[in-house]
Amino acid sequence: MITLNSFDSNTNADFRGTIGRAHALAARLLADIGMSRIELVTFTSDRLCLHPADLEEGEQIARAIGCDFPLDHRMFVPGDTLWTGIVDGLEVQIRSVLRQPAGIPR
C-alpha cells in the first residue's frame, strides 16, 4: 500500500494539492450537474473526464459548464464527440453522442 508519507516532502505537498484540487472540482461539478446524470468520472492531477449516463445529454452538460471545444471521434464504433474546456484551471472533457456539424455528410 502506498501512502502519502511514502513520498518525499516536496512531492507530497504537490501531490495533495493537485489531486485534491481535481477531486474537489469533480465533486463540485457532480453537485452542479446532478450525480444521477453522470455515470463515470475519471480524473488525474490536471484533467477530468465525465461520462454522462445518457450520452445524448453530453453536449448540453458540456456547454453548461463552459466546455465548448468539440473533438469528433468518427472512427470509433459508435462514434462520439469529446467536448473540452478549461474549468478552474483544469482541462475538463465530457463525452457525448457524435455531433453532426453543418456541411458534414452523414
Secondary structure, DSSP 4 states (H G I P E B T S, - for coil): ---GGGS-HHHHHHHHHHHHHHHHHHHHHHHHH-GGGEEEEEE-SSEEEEEESSGGGHHHHHHHTT--EEEEE-SSSS-EEEEEEEETTEEEEEEEEPP--TT---
